[in-house]
Amino acid sequence: MEDNPKLTKQELLERVVVDQDISFGKPCIRGTRIWVSLILDNLAAGVSEDEILDAYPTLKKIDIRAAITYAAELARDRYVALPV
């Protein structure tokens, strides 16, 4: 698989799984126990994609895109009230 393939939104979302038997049902990247939230927390903290990939060698750049796509879908349909 090339480093930056052109995948559809659906293909990206298929890289994320939610299974009660894996990581307590938290959304993970397929074939790993790496939480989507872990990837997003790292990005939010300013950790670069390359640093994330170095820290989690089973991940691919496309998995980071999948995590962002998953978060975008959640934010489109739901919101969490944040303290002011």
Backbone as CSV, one residue per row, in Angstrom:
resi,resn,N_x,N_y,N_z,CA_x,CA_y,CA_z,C_x,C_y,C_z
1,MET,0.853,-1.181,0.000,0.000,0.000,0.000,0.893,1.236,0.000
2,GLU,0.593,2.131,-0.898,1.417,3.337,-0.957,1.233,4.166,0.299
3,ASP,2.151,5.079,0.538,2.185,5.838,1.779,0.978,6.766,1.946
4,ASN,0.438,7.297,0.856,-0.656,8.249,0.954,-1.740,7.920,-0.075
5,PRO,-2.369,6.739,0.063,-3.372,6.357,-0.937,-4.610,7.226,-0.854
6,LYS,-5.320,7.317,-1.954,-6.568,8.068,-2.002,-7.698,7.123,-1.625
7,LEU,-8.092,7.152,-0.366,-9.179,6.308,0.095,-10.432,7.145,0.300
8,THR,-11.568,6.514,0.126,-12.827,7.210,0.401,-13.013,7.314,1.910
9,LYS,-13.960,8.145,2.304,-14.267,8.280,3.727,-14.668,6.919,4.301
10,GLN,-15.474,6.179,3.577,-15.904,4.861,4.050,-14.719,3.916,4.223
11,GLU,-13.794,3.934,3.289,-12.610,3.078,3.391,-11.758,3.463,4.602
12,LEU,-11.655,4.762,4.872,-10.926,5.208,6.059,-11.632,4.738,7.326
13,LEU,-12.956,4.896,7.368,-13.704,4.497,8.554,-13.634,2.993,8.792
14,GLU,-13.466,2.216,7.760,-13.340,0.764,7.915,-12.031,0.374,8.603
15,ARG,-11.102,1.285,8.711,-9.839,1.018,9.406,-10.001,1.153,10.915
16,VAL,-11.153,1.671,11.356,-11.437,1.837,12.780,-12.450,0.772,13.187
17,VAL,-12.169,0.102,14.299,-13.088,-0.922,14.799,-13.491,-0.616,16.232
18,VAL,-14.708,-1.019,16.555,-15.207,-0.941,17.921,-15.678,-2.349,18.268
19,ASP,-14.970,-2.987,19.178,-15.255,-4.368,19.549,-15.129,-4.477,21.070
20,GLN,-16.192,-4.920,21.725,-16.178,-5.012,23.184,-15.059,-5.916,23.708
21,ASP,-14.567,-6.820,22.888,-13.502,-7.733,23.307,-12.108,-7.158,23.085
22,ILE,-12.023,-5.975,22.502,-10.729,-5.336,22.240,-10.721,-3.961,22.901
23,SER,-9.812,-3.761,23.814,-9.633,-2.462,24.487,-10.934,-1.902,25.049
24,PHE,-11.717,-2.782,25.667,-12.941,-2.372,26.365,-13.957,-1.696,25.455
25,GLY,-13.904,-1.987,24.163,-14.862,-1.408,23.224,-14.522,-0.004,22.761
26,LYS,-13.340,0.477,23.112,-12.930,1.808,22.632,-12.548,1.703,21.157
27,PRO,-12.856,2.728,20.375,-12.473,2.703,18.956,-10.955,2.579,18.801
28,CYS,-10.541,1.576,18.019,-9.119,1.296,17.782,-8.874,1.191,16.287
29,ILE,-7.621,1.315,15.926,-7.218,1.061,14.557,-7.244,-0.452,14.331
30,ARG,-7.903,-0.869,13.256,-8.060,-2.305,12.947,-6.716,-3.031,13.017
31,GLY,-6.725,-4.183,13.682,-5.519,-4.999,13.790,-4.565,-4.564,14.881
32,THR,-4.951,-3.552,15.654,-4.120,-3.061,16.758,-5.002,-2.853,17.978
33,ARG,-4.386,-2.494,19.048,-5.113,-2.058,20.245,-4.827,-0.569,20.495
34,ILE,-4.490,0.129,19.451,-4.169,1.556,19.545,-5.455,2.351,19.399
35,TRP,-5.804,3.067,20.465,-7.050,3.829,20.506,-6.996,5.022,19.555
36,VAL,-8.110,5.279,18.924,-8.260,6.487,18.117,-7.988,7.711,18.978
37,SER,-8.501,7.708,20.205,-8.311,8.863,21.095,-6.841,9.108,21.415
38,LEU,-6.045,8.050,21.491,-4.606,8.207,21.738,-3.947,8.965,20.593
39,ILE,-4.305,8.593,19.383,-3.757,9.280,18.203,-4.172,10.741,18.218
40,LEU,-5.453,10.997,18.472,-5.961,12.374,18.470,-5.358,13.199,19.602
41,ASP,-5.214,12.606,20.785,-4.587,13.315,21.904,-3.162,13.723,21.558
42,ASN,-2.432,12.832,20.912,-1.059,13.146,20.508,-1.029,14.281,19.497
43,LEU,-1.911,14.208,18.494,-1.958,15.292,17.502,-2.308,16.622,18.162
44,ALA,-3.276,16.593,19.077,-3.700,17.818,19.771,-2.574,18.396,20.622
45,ALA,-1.703,17.525,21.131,-0.583,17.978,21.964,0.598,18.461,21.126
46,GLY,0.453,18.415,19.807,1.519,18.906,18.945,2.524,17.850,18.530
47,VAL,2.245,16.595,18.826,3.137,15.520,18.406,2.965,15.340,16.899
48,SER,4.050,15.269,16.179,3.970,15.150,14.728,3.550,13.737,14.325
49,GLU,3.056,13.616,13.098,2.702,12.297,12.584,3.903,11.367,12.608
50,ASP,5.055,11.874,12.218,6.255,11.035,12.203,6.617,10.545,13.604
51,GLU,6.457,11.399,14.607,6.738,10.985,15.985,5.747,9.907,16.442
52,ILE,4.483,10.057,16.058,3.480,9.048,16.408,3.829,7.721,15.738
53,LEU,4.190,7.791,14.475,4.537,6.574,13.738,5.785,5.907,14.315
54,ASP,6.730,6.697,14.794,7.925,6.137,15.432,7.568,5.456,16.758
55,ALA,6.656,6.068,17.502,6.265,5.525,18.806,5.393,4.274,18.675
56,TYR,4.642,4.192,17.594,3.726,3.068,17.370,3.991,2.502,15.976
57,PRO,5.007,1.661,15.852,5.460,1.200,14.532,4.428,0.403,13.740
58,THR,3.393,-0.110,14.379,2.368,-0.845,13.628,1.412,0.089,12.895
59,LEU,1.423,1.369,13.252,0.557,2.351,12.582,1.141,2.774,11.242
60,LYS,0.239,3.194,10.375,0.615,3.789,9.089,0.007,5.188,9.037
61,LYS,0.525,6.024,8.152,-0.024,7.374,8.013,-1.525,7.335,7.749
62,ILE,-1.957,6.361,6.979,-3.371,6.245,6.647,-4.215,5.998,7.907
63,ASP,-3.622,5.363,8.917,-4.336,5.119,10.165,-4.573,6.427,10.918
64,ILE,-3.634,7.347,10.824,-3.816,8.658,11.452,-4.955,9.394,10.748
65,ARG,-4.980,9.310,9.411,-6.099,9.910,8.664,-7.419,9.262,9.046
66,ALA,-7.408,7.956,9.262,-8.626,7.244,9.655,-9.118,7.740,11.014
67,ALA,-8.201,7.960,11.952,-8.572,8.456,13.276,-9.200,9.849,13.173
68,ILE,-8.626,10.704,12.353,-9.169,12.052,12.168,-10.542,11.982,11.504
69,THR,-10.691,11.110,10.535,-11.973,10.949,9.850,-13.031,10.470,10.824
70,TYR,-12.691,9.526,11.674,-13.623,9.013,12.676,-14.054,10.138,13.620
71,ALA,-13.107,10.926,14.077,-13.420,12.043,14.979,-14.315,13.069,14.295
72,ALA,-14.057,13.331,13.035,-14.884,14.287,12.290,-16.328,13.786,12.197
73,GLU,-16.497,12.489,11.977,-17.846,11.921,11.917,-18.558,12.072,13.258
74,LEU,-17.855,11.819,14.345,-18.459,11.980,15.667,-18.847,13.431,15.929
75,ALA,-17.965,14.348,15.582,-18.219,15.769,15.833,-19.367,16.294,14.979
76,ARG,-19.602,15.676,13.849,-20.683,16.102,12.968,-22.050,15.783,13.583
77,ASP,-22.122,14.657,14.286,-23.402,14.189,14.791,-23.631,14.429,16.274
78,ARG,-22.569,14.643,17.031,-22.701,14.791,18.479,-21.798,15.912,18.960
79,TYR,-22.078,16.372,20.144,-21.174,17.343,20.745,-21.079,17.064,22.240
80,VAL,-20.000,17.523,22.816,-19.768,17.423,24.234,-19.635,18.837,24.755
81,ALA,-20.478,19.186,25.734,-20.390,20.521,26.316,-19.058,20.643,27.063
82,LEU,-18.334,21.705,26.787,-17.046,21.940,27.424,-17.188,23.004,28.500
83,PRO,-16.456,22.869,29.602,-16.532,23.891,30.657,-15.975,25.218,30.136
84,VAL,-16.569,26.285,30.593,-16.140,27.614,30.146,-15.031,28.132,31.025
